[in-house]
Amino acid sequence: MVLVTGASGKTGRAIVAQLAKRDVAVRAWVRRQSIALEGASELFIGDMQDAEDWSRACVNIKKIYHICPNMHPEEVNIGRLAIQSAKQAGVEHFVYHSVLHPQTREMAHHWHKLLVEEMILASGLPFTILQPAPYMQNLQPQWETIKNEGVLRLPYSINSAISLVDLNDVAEAAVTVIGSNQYIFGTFELTGTPPLTQQEVSNILGATINRTIQFEEIALDNWEANNKTLSDFARQTLLAMFRYYDQFGLAGNSISLRSILGRTPTSLANFFSTTNHQSMC
């Protein structure tokens, strides 16, 4: 049985669904009893900051796919508990869902993942580390605005060049890695596109819906004023990420993902075309 942590988030749900398609038994770690999760063999309700919950979650588990809740300030401590519990349970394969360029100190949610990666390397566990780029799906909440107003709005420059990946490709790759020992002791970037400027993203969007798409940069002060419901840590972390993107972008290479999938990763044009078709159904 595979334990998938963070199973109620969009990444966890995608991976659980892919595992279910391959008839793999999944124990899905969620936060609340009320969460429904398609494809899970078992639901485990627990707190990732609780060592006893980790011990219970790992009973009769052979493989772990560990996803920490997004931008969690205690990710390093959660990673430590995950690694310790996996070792105690005799887990045969520990797969960690990291991030593209975790060595970027300026972005706390990247840097924390690097510290967890360091602990994994020293743990003695058979491991695989996956480092996905930002998801194409992050643009979906703007889809209606893009179509109706012809505007893409983001809190960084039109010249920021960022590699993207389709979450469905990530989930397919993750399940392939979980199911094979040939990826053990490997660290793999999961990137679907070359670095694309936001002008290029706007152009691809426009070609998909046959209209000109303008890009508008959101001032960080305005973004912050409209996101007061986020925790202070999440808000400050995202602001730091936007500043980093603005200055450096985030560039990755798709060769690892192409190798794992055995095909070309989903292009942004194909992703937008699919999204546009689904929105009209």
PASEBA-1860 file (N, C-alpha, C; in nm, 3 decimals):
! residues 281
1> MVLVTGAS> 0.084/-0.120/0.000/0.000/0.000/0.000/0.087/0.125/0.000 ~ 0.041/0.229/-0.070/0.113/0.356/-0.079/0.044/0.459/0.010 ~ 0.121/0.527/0.092/0.070/0.639/0.169/0.096/0.766/0.090 ~ -0.010/0.842/0.062/0.002/0.972/-0.003/-0.037/1.077/0.099 ~ 0.057/1.162/0.139/0.027/1.269/0.232/-0.018/1.393/0.154 ~ -0.083/1.485/0.225/-0.135/1.603/0.157/-0.232/1.566/0.046 ~ -0.308/1.460/0.069/-0.387/1.401/-0.039/-0.509/1.483/-0.078 ~ -0.550/1.577/0.005/-0.669/1.655/-0.028/-0.640/1.776/-0.115
9> GKTGRAIV> -0.513/1.812/-0.133/-0.478/1.922/-0.222/-0.485/1.881/-0.367 ~ -0.467/1.977/-0.458/-0.483/1.945/-0.600/-0.377/1.846/-0.648 ~ -0.255/1.855/-0.594/-0.151/1.759/-0.632/-0.185/1.620/-0.580 ~ -0.221/1.612/-0.452/-0.254/1.483/-0.393/-0.370/1.416/-0.462 ~ -0.473/1.493/-0.492/-0.590/1.436/-0.560/-0.552/1.379/-0.697 ~ -0.469/1.453/-0.769/-0.428/1.406/-0.902/-0.348/1.276/-0.892 ~ -0.261/1.267/-0.793/-0.178/1.147/-0.778/-0.260/1.028/-0.730 ~ -0.349/1.051/-0.635/-0.437/0.943/-0.589/-0.521/0.890/-0.705
17> AQLAKRDV> -0.574/0.979/-0.787/-0.656/0.937/-0.900/-0.575/0.854/-0.999 ~ -0.449/0.895/-1.025/-0.364/0.819/-1.116/-0.328/0.682/-1.058 ~ -0.302/0.676/-0.929/-0.272/0.547/-0.866/-0.394/0.454/-0.874 ~ -0.513/0.511/-0.854/-0.634/0.430/-0.861/-0.654/0.371/-1.000 ~ -0.617/0.448/-1.103/-0.629/0.398/-1.240/-0.542/0.276/-1.263 ~ -0.434/0.267/-1.186/-0.342/0.153/-1.199/-0.367/0.046/-1.092 ~ -0.482/0.058/-1.026/-0.525/-0.040/-0.924/-0.424/-0.053/-0.810 ~ -0.364/0.059/-0.772/-0.272/0.062/-0.658/-0.351/0.103/-0.533
25> AVRAWVRR> -0.336/0.028/-0.426/-0.404/0.060/-0.301/-0.339/0.183/-0.238 ~ -0.421/0.281/-0.199/-0.372/0.408/-0.147/-0.433/0.438/-0.012 ~ -0.347/0.471/0.084/-0.392/0.531/0.210/-0.369/0.681/0.196 ~ -0.477/0.756/0.193/-0.470/0.899/0.166/-0.481/0.978/0.296 ~ -0.375/1.053/0.327/-0.371/1.134/0.449/-0.441/1.266/0.422 ~ -0.549/1.291/0.497/-0.625/1.416/0.487/-0.639/1.477/0.626 ~ -0.687/1.600/0.630/-0.696/1.672/0.758/-0.829/1.652/0.829 ~ -0.935/1.626/0.751/-1.069/1.622/0.810/-1.146/1.500/0.761
33> QSIALEGA> -1.232/1.450/0.847/-1.316/1.335/0.814/-1.410/1.367/0.698 ~ -1.449/1.494/0.684/-1.550/1.533/0.587/-1.499/1.534/0.443 ~ -1.369/1.521/0.425/-1.312/1.527/0.290/-1.340/1.397/0.214 ~ -1.397/1.413/0.095/-1.420/1.297/0.008/-1.307/1.291/-0.095 ~ -1.253/1.172/-0.115/-1.138/1.159/-0.205/-1.156/1.038/-0.294 ~ -1.181/1.065/-0.421/-1.204/0.957/-0.516/-1.076/0.878/-0.541 ~ -1.087/0.746/-0.535/-0.975/0.659/-0.567/-0.897/0.607/-0.448 ~ -0.919/0.664/-0.330/-0.844/0.621/-0.211/-0.903/0.491/-0.155
41> SELFIGDM> -0.814/0.398/-0.122/-0.859/0.274/-0.057/-0.893/0.301/0.089 ~ -0.814/0.388/0.152/-0.836/0.425/0.292/-0.813/0.575/0.308 ~ -0.888/0.636/0.401/-0.859/0.773/0.442/-0.793/0.768/0.579 ~ -0.685/0.844/0.594/-0.620/0.858/0.724/-0.635/1.004/0.765 ~ -0.699/1.025/0.881/-0.720/1.160/0.931/-0.612/1.188/1.034 ~ -0.532/1.291/1.010/-0.425/1.317/1.104/-0.361/1.453/1.087 ~ -0.275/1.485/1.182/-0.200/1.611/1.185/-0.055/1.579/1.151 ~ -0.001/1.637/1.047/0.135/1.605/1.005/0.241/1.655/1.103
49> QDAEDWSR> 0.202/1.734/1.200/0.297/1.778/1.301/0.295/1.690/1.426 ~ 0.220/1.580/1.419/0.206/1.489/1.532/0.282/1.359/1.504 ~ 0.382/1.329/1.583/0.466/1.210/1.562/0.385/1.082/1.573 ~ 0.289/1.077/1.667/0.206/0.956/1.682/0.120/0.933/1.559 ~ 0.068/1.040/1.501/-0.011/1.025/1.379/0.075/0.969/1.266 ~ 0.199/1.014/1.258/0.289/0.961/1.157/0.314/0.811/1.178 ~ 0.333/0.772/1.303/0.357/0.629/1.331/0.236/0.545/1.289 ~ 0.116/0.595/1.319/-0.005/0.521/1.282/-0.024/0.518/1.131
57> ACVNIKKI> 0.008/0.629/1.065/-0.012/0.638/0.921/0.077/0.541/0.844 ~ 0.194/0.511/0.900/0.293/0.429/0.829/0.280/0.279/0.853 ~ 0.184/0.238/0.933/0.167/0.095/0.960/0.130/0.022/0.830 ~ 0.205/-0.082/0.798/0.183/-0.166/0.679/0.199/-0.088/0.547 ~ 0.278/0.016/0.551/0.304/0.095/0.431/0.441/0.059/0.374 ~ 0.446/0.035/0.244/0.571/0.002/0.176/0.631/0.123/0.104 ~ 0.544/0.213/0.059/0.591/0.329/-0.016/0.517/0.454/0.031 ~ 0.588/0.566/0.032/0.530/0.694/0.072/0.553/0.795/-0.039
65> YHICPNMH> 0.445/0.867/-0.075/0.460/0.986/-0.160/0.426/1.104/-0.070 ~ 0.528/1.180/-0.032/0.510/1.285/0.068/0.494/1.422/0.003 ~ 0.376/1.480/0.024/0.345/1.617/-0.017/0.315/1.696/0.110 ~ 0.395/1.795/0.139/0.366/1.881/0.253/0.261/1.983/0.210 ~ 0.169/2.021/0.300/0.074/2.128/0.265/0.148/2.252/0.214 ~ 0.089/2.315/0.115/0.156/2.423/0.043/0.195/2.539/0.134 ~ 0.320/2.583/0.123/0.372/2.697/0.199/0.349/2.681/0.350 ~ 0.376/2.564/0.401/0.360/2.539/0.544/0.485/2.585/0.618
73> PEEVNIGR> 0.473/2.671/0.719/0.592/2.722/0.788/0.672/2.614/0.860 ~ 0.609/2.498/0.887/0.676/2.389/0.959/0.714/2.274/0.866 ~ 0.738/2.304/0.740/0.768/2.197/0.645/0.892/2.117/0.683 ~ 0.992/2.184/0.736/1.116/2.112/0.772/1.089/2.014/0.884 ~ 1.016/2.056/0.986/0.984/1.966/1.097/0.893/1.852/1.050 ~ 0.797/1.883/0.964/0.710/1.779/0.909/0.793/1.678/0.829 ~ 0.886/1.729/0.750/0.973/1.639/0.674/1.055/1.549/0.765 ~ 1.104/1.605/0.876/1.181/1.525/0.973/1.095/1.411/1.030
81> LAIQSAKQ> 0.971/1.442/1.066/0.881/1.339/1.119/0.852/1.234/1.014 ~ 0.832/1.277/0.891/0.803/1.183/0.782/0.919/1.086/0.762 ~ 1.040/1.139/0.760/1.159/1.057/0.737/1.180/0.960/0.853 ~ 1.170/1.009/0.975/1.188/0.922/1.092/1.086/0.809/1.094 ~ 0.961/0.842/1.064/0.856/0.740/1.067/0.873/0.640/0.955 ~ 0.915/0.688/0.838/0.939/0.597/0.725/1.050/0.498/0.759 ~ 1.155/0.545/0.822/1.265/0.456/0.861/1.218/0.354/0.962 ~ 1.144/0.398/1.063/1.096/0.307/1.167/1.002/0.202/1.110
89> AGVEHFVY> 0.925/0.240/1.007/0.829/0.147/0.948/0.891/0.057/0.842 ~ 1.018/0.079/0.809/1.083/-0.002/0.707/1.031/0.025/0.567 ~ 0.995/0.150/0.540/0.944/0.188/0.408/1.049/0.161/0.301 ~ 1.006/0.104/0.189/1.096/0.061/0.083/1.124/0.169/-0.021 ~ 1.042/0.272/-0.027/1.062/0.378/-0.126/0.993/0.505/-0.074 ~ 1.071/0.611/-0.054/1.020/0.738/-0.004/1.033/0.840/-0.118 ~ 0.920/0.885/-0.169/0.920/0.982/-0.279/0.878/1.117/-0.222 ~ 0.961/1.218/-0.246/0.935/1.351/-0.192/0.896/1.446/-0.303
97> HSVLHPQT> 0.785/1.514/-0.283/0.736/1.613/-0.378/0.798/1.747/-0.341 ~ 0.905/1.782/-0.410/0.979/1.904/-0.381/0.935/2.014/-0.478 ~ 1.028/2.091/-0.531/0.993/2.204/-0.618/1.113/2.235/-0.707 ~ 1.085/2.291/-0.823/1.193/2.333/-0.912/1.280/2.439/-0.844 ~ 1.411/2.417/-0.844/1.510/2.507/-0.784/1.486/2.529/-0.635 ~ 1.489/2.422/-0.556/1.471/2.439/-0.411/1.585/2.514/-0.344 ~ 1.698/2.525/-0.411/1.815/2.592/-0.352/1.801/2.744/-0.352 ~ 1.684/2.795/-0.388/1.662/2.939/-0.393/1.624/2.991/-0.255
105> REMAHHWH> 1.720/3.046/-0.185/1.701/3.089/-0.046/1.597/3.201/-0.035 ~ 1.587/3.284/-0.139/1.496/3.399/-0.133/1.350/3.357/-0.120 ~ 1.317/3.234/-0.162/1.179/3.186/-0.154/1.172/3.078/-0.046 ~ 1.110/3.112/0.065/1.112/3.025/0.183/1.055/2.886/0.153 ~ 0.947/2.881/0.075/0.886/2.750/0.048/0.972/2.665/-0.043 ~ 1.065/2.724/-0.116/1.165/2.647/-0.191/1.278/2.603/-0.097 ~ 1.330/2.698/-0.022/1.444/2.670/0.066/1.412/2.562/0.169 ~ 1.291/2.566/0.226/1.253/2.464/0.323/1.255/2.325/0.260
113> KLLVEEMI> 1.215/2.316/0.135/1.218/2.187/0.066/1.362/2.139/0.046 ~ 1.453/2.232/0.022/1.594/2.190/0.010/1.644/2.131/0.141 ~ 1.605/2.189/0.253/1.648/2.136/0.383/1.592/1.996/0.406 ~ 1.468/1.974/0.361/1.411/1.839/0.371/1.486/1.743/0.278 ~ 1.518/1.789/0.157/1.597/1.705/0.066/1.729/1.664/0.131 ~ 1.793/1.757/0.199/1.920/1.726/0.265/1.902/1.615/0.369 ~ 1.793/1.622/0.446/1.766/1.518/0.546/1.739/1.384/0.478 ~ 1.670/1.386/0.365/1.643/1.262/0.292/1.773/1.197/0.246
121> LASGLPFT> 1.864/1.278/0.194/1.992/1.225/0.146/2.071/1.158/0.259 ~ 2.056/1.211/0.380/2.131/1.157/0.495/2.057/1.046/0.568 ~ 1.934/1.016/0.525/1.848/0.925/0.602/1.881/0.778/0.584 ~ 1.938/0.742/0.470/1.956/0.601/0.438/1.835/0.538/0.373 ~ 1.726/0.613/0.359/1.607/0.561/0.294/1.628/0.550/0.142 ~ 1.570/0.448/0.079/1.563/0.448/-0.068/1.466/0.561/-0.108 ~ 1.513/0.659/-0.182/1.433/0.778/-0.207/1.431/0.813/-0.355 ~ 1.330/0.893/-0.390/1.328/0.967/-0.516/1.277/1.106/-0.484
129> ILQPAPYM> 1.339/1.208/-0.543/1.296/1.346/-0.524/1.247/1.400/-0.658 ~ 1.125/1.453/-0.657/1.068/1.513/-0.777/1.055/1.664/-0.757 ~ 1.094/1.741/-0.857/1.100/1.887/-0.846/1.018/1.951/-0.957 ~ 0.886/1.960/-0.938/0.801/2.016/-1.043/0.809/2.167/-1.055 ~ 0.793/2.214/-1.178/0.780/2.356/-1.207/0.641/2.404/-1.165 ~ 0.614/2.534/-1.168/0.478/2.584/-1.141/0.377/2.521/-1.237 ~ 0.259/2.495/-1.187/0.157/2.426/-1.266/0.089/2.520/-1.366 ~ 0.061/2.469/-1.484/-0.023/2.540/-1.579/-0.161/2.567/-1.519
137> QNLQPQWE> -0.207/2.476/-1.433/-0.339/2.490/-1.372/-0.351/2.616/-1.286 ~ -0.239/2.676/-1.247/-0.245/2.798/-1.167/-0.309/2.913/-1.243 ~ -0.314/2.902/-1.376/-0.376/3.006/-1.458/-0.526/2.986/-1.475 ~ -0.577/2.869/-1.438/-0.718/2.840/-1.462/-0.816/2.933/-1.390 ~ -0.787/2.978/-1.266/-0.883/3.070/-1.202/-0.906/3.198/-1.280 ~ -0.814/3.235/-1.369/-0.829/3.356/-1.449/-0.896/3.331/-1.584 ~ -0.933/3.208/-1.611/-0.974/3.173/-1.745/-1.092/3.257/-1.797 ~ -1.195/3.276/-1.714/-1.311/3.352/-1.758/-1.275/3.499/-1.781
145> TIKNEGVL> -1.191/3.555/-1.694/-1.147/3.693/-1.713/-1.067/3.707/-1.841 ~ -0.980/3.610/-1.866/-0.899/3.613/-1.988/-0.990/3.611/-2.112 ~ -1.089/3.523/-2.112/-1.177/3.511/-2.228/-1.268/3.632/-2.243 ~ -1.323/3.680/-2.130/-1.422/3.787/-2.137/-1.362/3.926/-2.150 ~ -1.245/3.947/-2.087/-1.184/4.080/-2.088/-1.060/4.090/-2.176 ~ -1.004/3.974/-2.214/-0.883/3.976/-2.296/-0.761/4.024/-2.221 ~ -0.756/3.992/-2.090/-0.647/4.040/-2.006/-0.595/3.927/-1.917 ~ -0.463/3.914/-1.912/-0.395/3.825/-1.817/-0.328/3.913/-1.713
153> RLPYSINS> -0.362/3.894/-1.586/-0.308/3.977/-1.479/-0.226/3.892/-1.383 ~ -0.099/3.931/-1.363/-0.011/3.860/-1.271/0.077/3.961/-1.198 ~ 0.124/3.925/-1.077/0.201/4.020/-0.996/0.352/4.015/-1.022 ~ 0.389/4.005/-1.149/0.529/4.016/-1.187/0.535/4.060/-1.333 ~ 0.656/4.087/-1.382/0.677/4.155/-1.508/0.637/4.072/-1.629 ~ 0.602/4.141/-1.735/0.573/4.076/-1.863/0.695/4.003/-1.917 ~ 0.814/4.044/-1.874/0.938/3.981/-1.920/0.984/3.865/-1.832 ~ 0.913/3.835/-1.724/0.950/3.724/-1.637/0.934/3.593/-1.713
161> AISLVDLN> 1.043/3.518/-1.725/1.042/3.393/-1.803/1.035/3.274/-1.708 ~ 0.928/3.197/-1.715/0.900/3.091/-1.618/0.863/2.963/-1.692 ~ 0.925/2.853/-1.655/0.887/2.722/-1.707/0.764/2.671/-1.633 ~ 0.677/2.602/-1.705/0.552/2.553/-1.648/0.539/2.403/-1.675 ~ 0.444/2.341/-1.605/0.418/2.199/-1.626/0.270/2.171/-1.599 ~ 0.216/2.077/-1.673/0.078/2.032/-1.652/0.075/1.939/-1.531 ~ -0.010/1.968/-1.435/-0.023/1.884/-1.316/-0.054/1.739/-1.352 ~ -0.130/1.718/-1.457/-0.162/1.580/-1.497/-0.037/1.504/-1.541
169> DVAEAAVT> 0.057/1.575/-1.605/0.185/1.513/-1.640/0.265/1.480/-1.514 ~ 0.261/1.572/-1.417/0.332/1.549/-1.290/0.275/1.424/-1.222 ~ 0.143/1.413/-1.218/0.080/1.299/-1.152/0.115/1.169/-1.224 ~ 0.115/1.171/-1.356/0.151/1.051/-1.433/0.295/1.011/-1.406 ~ 0.384/1.110/-1.402/0.525/1.082/-1.374/0.543/1.031/-1.232 ~ 0.472/1.090/-1.137/0.483/1.049/-0.997/0.443/0.903/-0.980 ~ 0.336/0.864/-1.045/0.288/0.726/-1.032/0.385/0.629/-1.100 ~ 0.444/0.671/-1.210/0.546/0.588/-1.275/0.665/0.568/-1.182
177> VIGSNQYI> 0.708/0.674/-1.117/0.821/0.666/-1.024/0.788/0.577/-0.905 ~ 0.668/0.594/-0.849/0.627/0.512/-0.735/0.629/0.363/-0.771 ~ 0.593/0.334/-0.895/0.579/0.194/-0.936/0.706/0.127/-0.985 ~ 0.820/0.195/-0.980/0.942/0.137/-1.035/1.062/0.167/-0.946 ~ 1.147/0.067/-0.929/1.270/0.087/-0.852/1.381/0.155/-0.932 ~ 1.362/0.173/-1.062/1.470/0.229/-1.143/1.493/0.378/-1.115 ~ 1.400/0.442/-1.045/1.416/0.585/-1.015/1.470/0.609/-0.874 ~ 1.494/0.504/-0.799/1.545/0.519/-0.663/1.684/0.583/-0.665
185> FGTFELTG> 1.704/0.673/-0.572/1.825/0.755/-0.556/1.842/0.859/-0.667 ~ 1.730/0.892/-0.732/1.733/0.995/-0.836/1.659/1.121/-0.794 ~ 1.704/1.234/-0.846/1.637/1.362/-0.829/1.606/1.415/-0.969 ~ 1.476/1.447/-0.993/1.432/1.477/-1.129/1.349/1.605/-1.134 ~ 1.391/1.698/-1.221/1.308/1.814/-1.250/1.189/1.769/-1.335 ~ 1.071/1.819/-1.300/0.952/1.791/-1.381/0.905/1.923/-1.443 ~ 0.954/1.948/-1.563/0.927/2.073/-1.633/0.869/2.041/-1.770 ~ 0.760/2.111/-1.805/0.694/2.082/-1.932/0.730/2.175/-2.045
193> TPPLTQQE> 0.769/2.299/-2.011/0.796/2.398/-2.115/0.932/2.462/-2.094 ~ 0.987/2.521/-2.197/1.102/2.610/-2.175/1.054/2.732/-2.099 ~ 1.145/2.815/-2.048/1.101/2.937/-1.981/1.026/3.027/-2.079 ~ 0.903/3.065/-2.042/0.818/3.149/-2.127/0.796/3.283/-2.060 ~ 0.819/3.392/-2.134/0.783/3.523/-2.079/0.630/3.533/-2.073 ~ 0.582/3.629/-1.996/0.437/3.645/-1.986/0.378/3.702/-2.115 ~ 0.461/3.766/-2.196/0.416/3.804/-2.330/0.393/3.680/-2.414 ~ 0.484/3.583/-2.404/0.467/3.458/-2.478/0.345/3.381/-2.429
201> VSNILGAT> 0.324/3.380/-2.297/0.205/3.313/-2.242/0.079/3.382/-2.296 ~ 0.078/3.514/-2.298/-0.038/3.589/-2.349/-0.062/3.559/-2.496 ~ 0.046/3.548/-2.573/0.031/3.518/-2.715/-0.027/3.379/-2.737 ~ 0.018/3.282/-2.656/-0.034/3.145/-2.668/-0.182/3.143/-2.630 ~ -0.216/3.215/-2.525/-0.356/3.227/-2.485/-0.440/3.285/-2.598 ~ -0.388/3.394/-2.656/-0.462/3.460/-2.762/-0.486/3.370/-2.881 ~ -0.385/3.292/-2.918/-0.400/3.200/-3.031/-0.504/3.093/-3.001 ~ -0.517/3.056/-2.874/-0.613/2.953/-2.836/-0.757/3.001/-2.851
209> INRTIQFE> -0.784/3.125/-2.812/-0.922/3.174/-2.814/-0.945/3.277/-2.925 ~ -0.843/3.294/-3.010/-0.856/3.379/-3.130/-0.890/3.524/-3.095 ~ -0.816/3.578/-3.000/-0.828/3.721/-2.970/-0.697/3.768/-2.908 ~ -0.675/3.897/-2.912/-0.554/3.953/-2.853/-0.568/3.955/-2.701 ~ -0.465/3.905/-2.633/-0.464/3.906/-2.487/-0.357/4.005/-2.441 ~ -0.400/4.101/-2.361/-0.309/4.198/-2.303/-0.260/4.148/-2.168 ~ -0.137/4.182/-2.135/-0.084/4.148/-2.003/-0.083/4.273/-1.915 ~ -0.131/4.257/-1.792/-0.127/4.365/-1.694/-0.054/4.317/-1.570
217> EIALDNWE> 0.047/4.392/-1.530/0.121/4.358/-1.408/0.047/4.416/-1.287 ~ 0.018/4.330/-1.190/-0.048/4.373/-1.067/0.058/4.429/-0.972 ~ 0.038/4.549/-0.922/0.130/4.605/-0.824/0.126/4.520/-0.697 ~ 0.242/4.496/-0.638/0.247/4.409/-0.521/0.165/4.464/-0.405 ~ 0.160/4.594/-0.389/0.077/4.654/-0.283/-0.070/4.618/-0.304 ~ -0.114/4.623/-0.429/-0.254/4.589/-0.459/-0.280/4.441/-0.437 ~ -0.184/4.358/-0.480/-0.200/4.214/-0.458/-0.210/4.184/-0.310 ~ -0.123/4.244/-0.230/-0.123/4.219/-0.086/-0.253/4.265/-0.022
225> ANNKTLSD> -0.303/4.381/-0.063/-0.428/4.433/-0.007/-0.547/4.342/-0.036 ~ -0.540/4.269/-0.148/-0.650/4.180/-0.187/-0.634/4.037/-0.137 ~ -0.528/4.011/-0.060/-0.503/3.875/-0.011/-0.476/3.872/0.139 ~ -0.553/3.951/0.211/-0.536/3.960/0.357/-0.580/3.834/0.430 ~ -0.659/3.750/0.365/-0.705/3.628/0.432/-0.597/3.521/0.442 ~ -0.489/3.535/0.363/-0.377/3.440/0.373/-0.304/3.460/0.506 ~ -0.239/3.356/0.553/-0.154/3.370/0.671/-0.040/3.466/0.640 ~ 0.018/3.523/0.744/0.131/3.614/0.722/0.245/3.543/0.651
233> FARQTLLA> 0.271/3.418/0.692/0.381/3.344/0.629/0.353/3.322/0.481 ~ 0.231/3.279/0.447/0.198/3.254/0.307/0.204/3.382/0.225 ~ 0.151/3.489/0.281/0.149/3.616/0.207/0.291/3.667/0.181 ~ 0.375/3.666/0.284/0.512/3.714/0.267/0.593/3.622/0.176 ~ 0.566/3.493/0.185/0.636/3.398/0.100/0.601/3.420/-0.047 ~ 0.472/3.441/-0.074/0.430/3.466/-0.212/0.485/3.598/-0.264 ~ 0.486/3.700/-0.182/0.543/3.828/-0.225/0.690/3.813/-0.261 ~ 0.764/3.736/-0.180/0.905/3.711/-0.210/0.919/3.633/-0.340
241> MFRYYDQF> 0.828/3.539/-0.364/0.830/3.462/-0.488/0.806/3.552/-0.608 ~ 0.709/3.642/-0.598/0.680/3.732/-0.710/0.801/3.822/-0.739 ~ 0.866/3.869/-0.635/0.985/3.954/-0.655/1.096/3.873/-0.724 ~ 1.110/3.748/-0.682/1.213/3.663/-0.743/1.180/3.638/-0.890 ~ 1.055/3.600/-0.918/1.014/3.579/-1.057/1.041/3.703/-1.141 ~ 1.010/3.818/-1.084/1.026/3.943/-1.157/1.171/3.966/-1.196 ~ 1.262/3.930/-1.107/1.403/3.956/-1.132/1.473/3.845/-1.209 ~ 1.438/3.719/-1.175/1.516/3.605/-1.227/1.434/3.505/-1.310
249> GLAGNSIS> 1.301/3.510/-1.300/1.220/3.406/-1.362/1.242/3.272/-1.293 ~ 1.208/3.162/-1.363/1.228/3.027/-1.308/1.240/2.932/-1.427 ~ 1.361/2.896/-1.461/1.386/2.820/-1.584/1.417/2.674/-1.553 ~ 1.352/2.584/-1.626/1.378/2.441/-1.612/1.389/2.373/-1.748 ~ 1.426/2.245/-1.745/1.446/2.166/-1.865/1.354/2.045/-1.862 ~ 1.294/2.011/-1.975/1.192/1.906/-1.979/1.246/1.766/-2.004 ~ 1.378/1.749/-2.013/1.431/1.619/-2.054/1.397/1.508/-1.954 ~ 1.399/1.539/-1.825/1.368/1.436/-1.725/1.222/1.393/-1.733
257> LRSILGRT> 1.132/1.490/-1.744/0.990/1.457/-1.752/0.962/1.379/-1.880 ~ 1.023/1.419/-1.990/1.004/1.348/-2.117/1.049/1.202/-2.104 ~ 1.158/1.181/-2.035/1.210/1.046/-2.018/1.116/0.961/-1.932 ~ 1.067/1.018/-1.823/0.979/0.942/-1.733/0.846/0.910/-1.801 ~ 0.790/1.008/-1.872/0.661/0.987/-1.938/0.672/0.898/-2.061 ~ 0.790/0.899/-2.125/0.804/0.828/-2.251/0.733/0.898/-2.365 ~ 0.713/1.028/-2.351/0.647/1.110/-2.454/0.682/1.256/-2.429 ~ 0.642/1.341/-2.521/0.662/1.484/-2.504/0.564/1.537/-2.400
265> PTSLANFF> 0.609/1.615/-2.302/0.517/1.673/-2.205/0.413/1.763/-2.272 ~ 0.303/1.782/-2.206/0.195/1.867/-2.256/0.245/2.010/-2.276 ~ 0.220/2.064/-2.393/0.258/2.203/-2.421/0.155/2.297/-2.361 ~ 0.193/2.423/-2.344/0.099/2.521/-2.292/-0.016/2.543/-2.389 ~ 0.012/2.540/-2.519/-0.094/2.555/-2.619/-0.196/2.442/-2.608 ~ -0.148/2.318/-2.593/-0.241/2.205/-2.578/-0.319/2.213/-2.449 ~ -0.253/2.257/-2.342/-0.323/2.272/-2.215/-0.433/2.376/-2.226 ~ -0.403/2.492/-2.285/-0.505/2.597/-2.300/-0.619/2.551/-2.390
273> STTNHQSM> -0.586/2.478/-2.497/-0.690/2.429/-2.587/-0.785/2.335/-2.515 ~ -0.730/2.246/-2.433/-0.812/2.154/-2.354/-0.898/2.230/-2.253 ~ -0.837/2.327/-2.185/-0.909/2.406/-2.087/-1.025/2.483/-2.154 ~ -0.997/2.539/-2.272/-1.100/2.613/-2.344/-1.215/2.521/-2.385 ~ -1.180/2.401/-2.431/-1.285/2.305/-2.471/-1.368/2.263/-2.351 ~ -1.303/2.235/-2.238/-1.375/2.191/-2.118/-1.465/2.301/-2.065 ~ -1.421/2.428/-2.077/-1.501/2.539/-2.024/-1.627/2.561/-2.106 ~ -1.629/2.510/-2.231/-1.746/2.528/-2.318/-1.841/2.409/-2.309
281> C> -1.799/2.303/-2.239/-1.883/2.183/-2.231/-1.986/2.195/-2.119
END
